[in-house]
């Protein structure tokens, strides 16, 4: 395929119908004509992603108490924050391994069976965390939970993209990823409810296993995938060499991975740090530490998350209106501006609560773009493989950003406000990456 323009790439058999549908998207509501089965697929994908996010966020919310208890029981005086950052890095690594492995399996053996296995994986190992009482057990379980989490997202994102028509794809995929806000809220509510009894929070993570019954009874393989498998056979599906041997797919995979690394790196370094920012500022304003910590959980887990959820929901319609690349550029440019405004502008808690939703809207909104954009970059036989490589490869590349962020914020005398402002400059790199990528708005899925 070397030397061919991306506009000359072959497309799937139903491309002509999709193109006609997308041409009328400005005149017809995106949800017009969507079948009950398509809505069902979106609901199942969202439910799986809600618990994906819960599994990651519940550790952020409970880790201080969890690690303090375990370090004390081991007679270990290790730093809670140090181990917390280490386990976050392990979680990102597990997500990469699971995403790459399950993404390929989803292309090879189907979306439905792979989704079932991923859900069972993270449900089982979340429940087992209830019994963990050593650091190595926590490390192993976080890695295994992440394997299931990383795999489920890629499968669900590909499934939604393949089931919905072109004119509705951005909106549906945006809704899918925006459902992550419910996972954050669920983690915040459960974290507050269980208090210091952190073990019970991980038992809640067993609930998604019930989704398996729903998936088995309701989901069928997309027609695109069935047609491609009939054409190439199982051996022709989900092969990494097909991804890397093509200059077009390889370039898209590399750029997509870099784009995701910026969003995921800034998520852990900047967006999640909203909780620490609130805590630090409240203490600076004379609030007692215990009260500051409680207010910070609410400000981050509920208020900022609400703004982030709106940003995720808005990203799909914005993508449909102005294009994928322009949406990424606009959000990241505005994110560079909002971070210092949030860090240095508010003079009291009320003003901070007003700023945080905008902060969440702009720093988190681009994440919906990964579910919208990445499945549109690759053909059916490697769609989940390529989508997973971009998103979960981004997780791996985000680890150094996470480590650097923790080191920077831990330096004596470093003001977290200046640290976050400096880290937000990573969004400028994300703008350059987005500009180098192809535009997929109103185009059929490639083949």
C-alpha positions as a Python dict, from the first residue, in 0.01 Angstrom:
ca = {
    (1, 'X'): (0, 0, 0),
    (2, 'X'): (306, 220, -7),
    (3, 'X'): (264, 540, -204),
    (4, 'X'): (-115, 537, -194),
    (5, 'X'): (-310, 830, -61),
    (6, 'X'): (-521, 757, 247),
    (7, 'X'): (-827, 873, 55),
    (8, 'X'): (-762, 587, -190),
    (9, 'X'): (-779, 318, 78),
    (10, 'X'): (-1033, 42, 16),
    (11, 'X'): (-1348, 54, 225),
    (12, 'X'): (-1601, -198, 340),
    (13, 'X'): (-1885, -322, 115),
    (14, 'X'): (-2147, -111, 297),
    (15, 'X'): (-1932, 203, 257),
    (16, 'X'): (-2156, 358, -10),
    (17, 'X'): (-2463, 335, 212),
    (18, 'X'): (-2268, 476, 505),
    (19, 'X'): (-2141, 766, 300),
    (20, 'X'): (-2494, 855, 191),
    (21, 'X'): (-2612, 834, 551),
    (22, 'X'): (-2330, 1056, 673),
    (23, 'X'): (-2403, 1313, 402),
    (24, 'X'): (-2750, 1360, 549),
    (25, 'X'): (-2625, 1384, 908),
    (26, 'X'): (-2671, 1762, 917),
    (27, 'X'): (-3041, 1729, 830),
    (28, 'X'): (-3135, 1416, 1024),
    (29, 'X'): (-3092, 1364, 1401),
    (30, 'X'): (-2808, 1121, 1459),
    (31, 'X'): (-3034, 888, 1660),
    (32, 'X'): (-3300, 867, 1389),
    (33, 'X'): (-3344, 511, 1267),
    (34, 'X'): (-3119, 353, 1531),
    (35, 'X'): (-3253, 6, 1608),
    (36, 'X'): (-3330, -138, 1950),
    (37, 'X'): (-3042, -382, 1906),
    (38, 'X'): (-2797, -101, 1842),
    (39, 'X'): (-2912, 75, 2158),
    (40, 'X'): (-2874, -254, 2344),
    (41, 'X'): (-2513, -292, 2227),
    (42, 'X'): (-2439, 63, 2340),
    (43, 'X'): (-2595, -5, 2681),
    (44, 'X'): (-2389, -323, 2730),
    (45, 'X'): (-2069, -152, 2619),
    (46, 'X'): (-2135, 135, 2859),
    (47, 'X'): (-2206, -100, 3150),
    (48, 'X'): (-1877, -280, 3095),
    (49, 'X'): (-1685, 47, 3071),
    (50, 'X'): (-1848, 187, 3387),
    (51, 'X'): (-1703, -100, 3587),
    (52, 'X'): (-1373, -77, 3401),
    (53, 'X'): (-1336, 277, 3530),
    (54, 'X'): (-1462, 179, 3875),
    (55, 'X'): (-1179, -75, 3903),
    (56, 'X'): (-921, 196, 3836),
    (57, 'X'): (-1076, 478, 4038),
    (58, 'X'): (-1158, 275, 4347),
    (59, 'X'): (-787, 221, 4399),
    (60, 'X'): (-720, 596, 4373),
    (61, 'X'): (-985, 661, 4636),
    (62, 'X'): (-899, 379, 4879),
    (63, 'X'): (-526, 340, 4827),
    (64, 'X'): (-412, 561, 5117),
    (65, 'X'): (-606, 359, 5375),
    (66, 'X'): (-529, 28, 5201),
    (67, 'X'): (-156, 83, 5183),
    (68, 'X'): (-134, 235, 5531),
    (69, 'X'): (-303, -77, 5675),
    (70, 'X'): (-86, -322, 5481),
    (71, 'X'): (240, -138, 5546),
    (72, 'X'): (157, -126, 5917),
    (73, 'X'): (72, -498, 5927),
    (74, 'X'): (405, -578, 5760),
    (75, 'X'): (598, -351, 5995),
    (76, 'X'): (700, -157, 5686),
    (77, 'X'): (752, 218, 5712),
    (78, 'X'): (748, 267, 5335),
    (79, 'X'): (588, 577, 5188),
    (80, 'X'): (220, 533, 5098),
    (81, 'X'): (240, 775, 4804),
    (82, 'X'): (550, 601, 4667),
    (83, 'X'): (382, 259, 4666),
    (84, 'X'): (60, 412, 4535),
    (85, 'X'): (238, 553, 4230),
    (86, 'X'): (420, 221, 4181),
    (87, 'X'): (92, 27, 4177),
    (88, 'X'): (-60, 278, 3936),
    (89, 'X'): (233, 208, 3706),
    (90, 'X'): (171, -167, 3743),
    (91, 'X'): (-196, -110, 3658),
    (92, 'X'): (-103, 77, 3341),
    (93, 'X'): (136, -202, 3243),
    (94, 'X'): (-131, -467, 3300),
    (95, 'X'): (-377, -268, 3091),
    (96, 'X'): (-128, -263, 2805),
    (97, 'X'): (-67, -638, 2820),
    (98, 'X'): (-437, -718, 2841),
    (99, 'X'): (-533, -470, 2573),
    (100, 'X'): (-285, -600, 2320),
    (101, 'X'): (-364, -964, 2390),
    (102, 'X'): (-742, -940, 2406),
    (103, 'X'): (-757, -695, 2116),
    (104, 'X'): (-595, -950, 1889),
    (105, 'X'): (-818, -1228, 2025),
    (106, 'X'): (-1129, -1017, 1961),
    (107, 'X'): (-1033, -980, 1595),
    (108, 'X'): (-950, -1347, 1565),
    (109, 'X'): (-1230, -1517, 1761),
    (110, 'X'): (-1501, -1253, 1789),
    (111, 'X'): (-1616, -958, 1998),
    (112, 'X'): (-1865, -1144, 2217),
    (113, 'X'): (-1648, -1425, 2364),
    (114, 'X'): (-1357, -1190, 2420),
    (115, 'X'): (-1576, -938, 2602),
    (116, 'X'): (-1703, -1216, 2828),
    (117, 'X'): (-1352, -1327, 2922),
    (118, 'X'): (-1232, -973, 2992),
    (119, 'X'): (-1529, -896, 3219),
    (120, 'X'): (-1480, -1218, 3414),
    (121, 'X'): (-1108, -1143, 3447),
    (122, 'X'): (-1138, -805, 3612),
    (123, 'X'): (-1440, -909, 3821),
    (124, 'X'): (-1265, -1214, 3966),
    (125, 'X'): (-941, -1042, 4059),
    (126, 'X'): (-1117, -737, 4199),
    (127, 'X'): (-1309, -965, 4435),
    (128, 'X'): (-991, -1143, 4540),
    (129, 'X'): (-845, -807, 4647),
    (130, 'X'): (-1074, -835, 4950),
    (131, 'X'): (-842, -1104, 5085),
    (132, 'X'): (-509, -930, 5005),
    (133, 'X'): (-283, -859, 5302),
    (134, 'X'): (63, -812, 5150),
    (135, 'X'): (213, -565, 4905),
    (136, 'X'): (304, -830, 4650),
    (137, 'X'): (-55, -957, 4650),
    (138, 'X'): (-185, -605, 4584),
    (139, 'X'): (68, -562, 4302),
    (140, 'X'): (-26, -894, 4139),
    (141, 'X'): (-400, -834, 4169),
    (142, 'X'): (-381, -480, 4030),
    (143, 'X'): (-190, -618, 3730),
    (144, 'X'): (-446, -893, 3670),
    (145, 'X'): (-745, -660, 3711),
    (146, 'X'): (-584, -425, 3458),
    (147, 'X'): (-546, -707, 3205),
    (148, 'X'): (-923, -746, 3195),
    (149, 'X'): (-988, -370, 3200),
    (150, 'X'): (-748, -300, 2913),
    (151, 'X'): (-896, -573, 2698),
    (152, 'X'): (-1263, -489, 2756),
    (153, 'X'): (-1236, -127, 2640),
    (154, 'X'): (-1088, -212, 2300),
    (155, 'X'): (-1348, -481, 2234),
    (156, 'X'): (-1640, -259, 2335),
    (157, 'X'): (-1512, 41, 2138),
    (158, 'X'): (-1474, -171, 1823),
    (159, 'X'): (-1817, -327, 1870),
    (160, 'X'): (-1993, 9, 1900),
    (161, 'X'): (-1809, 149, 1597),
    (162, 'X'): (-1906, -151, 1385),
    (163, 'X'): (-2270, -169, 1491),
    (164, 'X'): (-2361, 200, 1449),
    (165, 'X'): (-2384, 374, 1109),
    (166, 'X'): (-2132, 642, 1013),
    (167, 'X'): (-2363, 936, 1085),
    (168, 'X'): (-2420, 814, 1443),
    (169, 'X'): (-2079, 664, 1516),
    (170, 'X'): (-1918, 967, 1683),
    (171, 'X'): (-2220, 1032, 1905),
    (172, 'X'): (-2259, 668, 2010),
    (173, 'X'): (-1888, 618, 2074),
    (174, 'X'): (-1876, 943, 2268),
    (175, 'X'): (-2165, 829, 2488),
    (176, 'X'): (-1987, 497, 2539),
    (177, 'X'): (-1672, 660, 2670),
    (178, 'X'): (-1861, 928, 2864),
    (179, 'X'): (-2023, 656, 3072),
    (180, 'X'): (-1688, 641, 3252),
    (181, 'X'): (-1817, 929, 3465),
    (182, 'X'): (-2067, 690, 3621),
    (183, 'X'): (-1775, 464, 3711),
    (184, 'X'): (-1595, 753, 3881),
    (185, 'X'): (-1911, 852, 4071),
    (186, 'X'): (-1972, 492, 4174),
    (187, 'X'): (-1615, 465, 4304),
    (188, 'X'): (-1649, 793, 4495),
    (189, 'X'): (-1980, 692, 4652),
    (190, 'X'): (-1856, 344, 4746),
    (191, 'X'): (-1530, 489, 4879),
    (192, 'X'): (-1717, 731, 5103),
    (193, 'X'): (-1963, 460, 5211),
    (194, 'X'): (-1703, 202, 5316),
    (195, 'X'): (-1479, 458, 5487),
    (196, 'X'): (-1173, 286, 5631),
    (197, 'X'): (-1316, -61, 5549),
    (198, 'X'): (-1158, -53, 5203),
    (199, 'X'): (-1187, -429, 5141),
    (200, 'X'): (-1563, -408, 5083),
    (201, 'X'): (-1510, -162, 4799),
    (202, 'X'): (-1339, -437, 4598),
    (203, 'X'): (-1622, -681, 4653),
    (204, 'X'): (-1844, -438, 4459),
    (205, 'X'): (-1607, -501, 4167),
    (206, 'X'): (-1743, -855, 4141),
    (207, 'X'): (-2084, -728, 4023),
    (208, 'X'): (-1987, -689, 3655),
    (209, 'X'): (-1961, -1068, 3633),
    (210, 'X'): (-2341, -1056, 3607),
    (211, 'X'): (-2296, -871, 3277),
    (212, 'X'): (-2173, -1194, 3124),
    (213, 'X'): (-2526, -1335, 3124),
    (214, 'X'): (-2649, -1025, 2941),
    (215, 'X'): (-2369, -1038, 2687),
    (216, 'X'): (-2419, -1407, 2615),
    (217, 'X'): (-2792, -1364, 2565),
    (218, 'X'): (-2793, -1039, 2369),
    (219, 'X'): (-2479, -969, 2169),
    (220, 'X'): (-2410, -1114, 1827),
    (221, 'X'): (-2105, -1068, 1611),
    (222, 'X'): (-2114, -762, 1379),
    (223, 'X'): (-2185, -838, 1014),
    (224, 'X'): (-1859, -674, 917),
    (225, 'X'): (-1658, -911, 1132),
    (226, 'X'): (-1848, -1219, 1015),
    (227, 'X'): (-1800, -1123, 649),
    (228, 'X'): (-1429, -1059, 695),
    (229, 'X'): (-1373, -1384, 880),
    (230, 'X'): (-1559, -1577, 608),
    (231, 'X'): (-1332, -1411, 352),
    (232, 'X'): (-994, -1457, 523),
    (233, 'X'): (-1052, -1734, 777),
    (234, 'X'): (-948, -1715, 1142),
    (235, 'X'): (-580, -1717, 1044),
    (236, 'X'): (-622, -1386, 863),
    (237, 'X'): (-768, -1203, 1162),
    (238, 'X'): (-597, -1013, 1443),
    (239, 'X'): (-240, -1047, 1315),
    (240, 'X'): (5, -784, 1435),
    (241, 'X'): (214, -833, 1122),
    (242, 'X'): (-78, -705, 913),
    (243, 'X'): (-68, -392, 1124),
    (244, 'X'): (306, -336, 1099),
    (245, 'X'): (370, -443, 741),
    (246, 'X'): (137, -177, 601),
    (247, 'X'): (291, 173, 608),
    (248, 'X'): (-56, 325, 643),
    (249, 'X'): (-177, 114, 936),
    (250, 'X'): (166, 131, 1104),
    (251, 'X'): (178, 509, 1084),
    (252, 'X'): (-175, 539, 1220),
    (253, 'X'): (-93, 300, 1505),
    (254, 'X'): (219, 494, 1606),
    (255, 'X'): (50, 833, 1594),
    (256, 'X'): (-259, 701, 1770),
    (257, 'X'): (-44, 556, 2048),
    (258, 'X'): (137, 888, 2092),
    (259, 'X'): (-193, 1078, 2097),
    (260, 'X'): (-333, 847, 2365),
    (261, 'X'): (-14, 873, 2571),
    (262, 'X'): (-66, 1249, 2601),
    (263, 'X'): (-427, 1213, 2714),
    (264, 'X'): (-357, 927, 2953),
    (265, 'X'): (-38, 1082, 3084),
    (266, 'X'): (-208, 1414, 3157),
    (267, 'X'): (-503, 1227, 3306),
    (268, 'X'): (-288, 1076, 3579),
    (269, 'X'): (-53, 1375, 3608),
    (270, 'X'): (-303, 1662, 3583),
    (271, 'X'): (-671, 1559, 3589),
    (272, 'X'): (-652, 1312, 3880),
    (273, 'X'): (-432, 1563, 4066),
    (274, 'X'): (-739, 1782, 4098),
    (275, 'X'): (-806, 1603, 4428),
    (276, 'X'): (-457, 1683, 4560),
    (277, 'X'): (-490, 2041, 4435),
    (278, 'X'): (-812, 2094, 4632),
    (279, 'X'): (-668, 1931, 4944),
    (280, 'X'): (-354, 2144, 4931),
    (281, 'X'): (-539, 2468, 4869),
    (282, 'X'): (-790, 2404, 5150),
    (283, 'X'): (-510, 2338, 5397),
    (284, 'X'): (-343, 2659, 5277),
    (285, 'X'): (-669, 2843, 5350),
    (286, 'X'): (-671, 2710, 5707),
    (287, 'X'): (-904, 2410, 5680),
    (288, 'X'): (-825, 2113, 5905),
    (289, 'X'): (-658, 1823, 5724),
    (290, 'X'): (-937, 1569, 5785),
    (291, 'X'): (-1206, 1808, 5661),
    (292, 'X'): (-988, 1913, 5367),
    (293, 'X'): (-947, 1549, 5261),
    (294, 'X'): (-1324, 1489, 5275),
    (295, 'X'): (-1402, 1804, 5077),
    (296, 'X'): (-1133, 1715, 4822),
    (297, 'X'): (-1293, 1375, 4759),
    (298, 'X'): (-1628, 1541, 4692),
    (299, 'X'): (-1477, 1814, 4477),
    (300, 'X'): (-1285, 1566, 4264),
    (301, 'X'): (-1509, 1260, 4264),
    (302, 'X'): (-1841, 1442, 4214),
    (303, 'X'): (-1798, 1804, 4099),
    (304, 'X'): (-1493, 1775, 3874),
    (305, 'X'): (-1613, 1437, 3747),
    (306, 'X'): (-1945, 1594, 3645),
    (307, 'X'): (-1761, 1848, 3432),
    (308, 'X'): (-1544, 1572, 3288),
    (309, 'X'): (-1852, 1369, 3201),
    (310, 'X'): (-2004, 1665, 3016),
    (311, 'X'): (-1679, 1707, 2828),
    (312, 'X'): (-1686, 1342, 2722),
    (313, 'X'): (-2047, 1372, 2610),
    (314, 'X'): (-1977, 1693, 2419),
    (315, 'X'): (-1674, 1558, 2237),
    (316, 'X'): (-1879, 1327, 2012),
    (317, 'X'): (-2112, 1596, 1873),
    (318, 'X'): (-1816, 1832, 1837),
    (319, 'X'): (-1627, 1564, 1642),
    (320, 'X'): (-1928, 1516, 1418),
    (321, 'X'): (-1956, 1891, 1360),
    (322, 'X'): (-1595, 2006, 1308),
    (323, 'X'): (-1401, 1682, 1259),
    (324, 'X'): (-1187, 1458, 1476),
    (325, 'X'): (-857, 1645, 1440),
    (326, 'X'): (-1003, 1991, 1503),
    (327, 'X'): (-1183, 1866, 1813),
    (328, 'X'): (-861, 1724, 1958),
    (329, 'X'): (-675, 2047, 1879),
    (330, 'X'): (-945, 2273, 2029),
    (331, 'X'): (-982, 2079, 2355),
    (332, 'X'): (-608, 2050, 2414),
    (333, 'X'): (-546, 2417, 2338),
    (334, 'X'): (-815, 2520, 2585),
    (335, 'X'): (-680, 2270, 2841),
    (336, 'X'): (-344, 2450, 2838),
    (337, 'X'): (-532, 2766, 2935),
    (338, 'X'): (-770, 2624, 3196),
    (339, 'X'): (-508, 2449, 3412),
    (340, 'X'): (-323, 2762, 3534),
    (341, 'X'): (-655, 2947, 3566),
    (342, 'X'): (-784, 2672, 3798),
    (343, 'X'): (-458, 2656, 3992),
    (344, 'X'): (-412, 3029, 4054),
    (345, 'X'): (-752, 3190, 4002),
    (346, 'X'): (-980, 3066, 4286),
    (347, 'X'): (-946, 3240, 4622),
    (348, 'X'): (-1187, 3019, 4818),
    (349, 'X'): (-1354, 2678, 4808),
    (350, 'X'): (-1668, 2802, 4631),
    (351, 'X'): (-1466, 2956, 4349),
    (352, 'X'): (-1266, 2635, 4322),
    (353, 'X'): (-1587, 2432, 4289),
    (354, 'X'): (-1690, 2662, 4004),
    (355, 'X'): (-1358, 2618, 3824),
    (356, 'X'): (-1322, 2243, 3863),
    (357, 'X'): (-1604, 2136, 3626),
    (358, 'X'): (-1449, 2344, 3347),
    (359, 'X'): (-1110, 2196, 3436),
    (360, 'X'): (-1257, 1846, 3411),
    (361, 'X'): (-1448, 1927, 3090),
    (362, 'X'): (-1137, 2033, 2899),
    (363, 'X'): (-871, 1801, 3042),
    (364, 'X'): (-1084, 1485, 3028),
    (365, 'X'): (-1311, 1544, 2726),
    (366, 'X'): (-1055, 1429, 2468),
    (367, 'X'): (-1069, 1076, 2608),
    (368, 'X'): (-1402, 1019, 2434),
    (369, 'X'): (-1215, 1083, 2112),
    (370, 'X'): (-1015, 764, 2152),
    (371, 'X'): (-1331, 550, 2138),
    (372, 'X'): (-1455, 755, 1842),
    (373, 'X'): (-1135, 790, 1644),
    (374, 'X'): (-921, 479, 1691),
    (375, 'X'): (-1172, 222, 1553),
    (376, 'X'): (-1206, 443, 1243),
    (377, 'X'): (-834, 417, 1168),
    (378, 'X'): (-812, 41, 1102),
    (379, 'X'): (-980, -229, 889),
    (380, 'X'): (-1203, -501, 1033),
    (381, 'X'): (-942, -777, 1051),
    (382, 'X'): (-719, -564, 1279),
    (383, 'X'): (-969, -309, 1414),
    (384, 'X'): (-968, -422, 1777),
    (385, 'X'): (-596, -496, 1751),
    (386, 'X'): (-512, -147, 1625),
    (387, 'X'): (-760, 26, 1855),
    (388, 'X'): (-618, -158, 2153),
    (389, 'X'): (-259, -88, 2052),
    (390, 'X'): (-328, 285, 2034),
    (391, 'X'): (-514, 310, 2364),
    (392, 'X'): (-317, 61, 2570),
    (393, 'X'): (16, 143, 2410),
    (394, 'X'): (-67, 495, 2523),
    (395, 'X'): (-109, 359, 2875),
    (396, 'X'): (245, 220, 2866),
    (397, 'X'): (395, 542, 2734),
    (398, 'X'): (206, 729, 3003),
    (399, 'X'): (399, 548, 3278),
    (400, 'X'): (712, 769, 3246),
    (401, 'X'): (485, 1075, 3259),
    (402, 'X'): (327, 936, 3577),
    (403, 'X'): (668, 867, 3732),
    (404, 'X'): (800, 1211, 3637),
    (405, 'X'): (484, 1372, 3769),
    (406, 'X'): (519, 1199, 4105),
    (407, 'X'): (886, 1297, 4128),
    (408, 'X'): (813, 1660, 4036),
    (409, 'X'): (528, 1699, 4284),
    (410, 'X'): (736, 1536, 4557),
    (411, 'X'): (1030, 1777, 4528),
    (412, 'X'): (1075, 1988, 4842),
    (413, 'X'): (930, 2333, 4800),
    (414, 'X'): (748, 2257, 4473),
    (415, 'X'): (405, 2418, 4463),
    (416, 'X'): (152, 2175, 4313),
    (417, 'X'): (-3, 2464, 4122),
    (418, 'X'): (318, 2527, 3929),
    (419, 'X'): (375, 2153, 3883),
    (420, 'X'): (32, 2108, 3723),
    (421, 'X'): (79, 2415, 3506),
    (422, 'X'): (409, 2282, 3376),
    (423, 'X'): (269, 1934, 3313),
    (424, 'X'): (-26, 2080, 3121),
    (425, 'X'): (218, 2192, 2849),
    (426, 'X'): (210, 1829, 2732),
    (427, 'X'): (-119, 1916, 2564),
    (428, 'X'): (79, 2127, 2316),
    (429, 'X'): (260, 1813, 2205),
    (430, 'X'): (-78, 1644, 2168),
    (431, 'X'): (-189, 1921, 1932),
    (432, 'X'): (108, 1855, 1704),
    (433, 'X'): (34, 1482, 1699),
    (434, 'X'): (-335, 1537, 1617),
    (435, 'X'): (-245, 1762, 1324),
    (436, 'X'): (-29, 1485, 1176),
    (437, 'X'): (-316, 1233, 1174),
    (438, 'X'): (-584, 1170, 906),
    (439, 'X'): (-936, 1309, 927),
    (440, 'X'): (-1206, 1038, 938),
    (441, 'X'): (-1520, 1249, 972),
    (442, 'X'): (-1803, 1139, 738),
    (443, 'X'): (-1590, 856, 601),
    (444, 'X'): (-1677, 484, 607),
    (445, 'X'): (-1469, 242, 810),
    (446, 'X'): (-1159, 133, 613),
    (447, 'X'): (-1112, -218, 479),
}
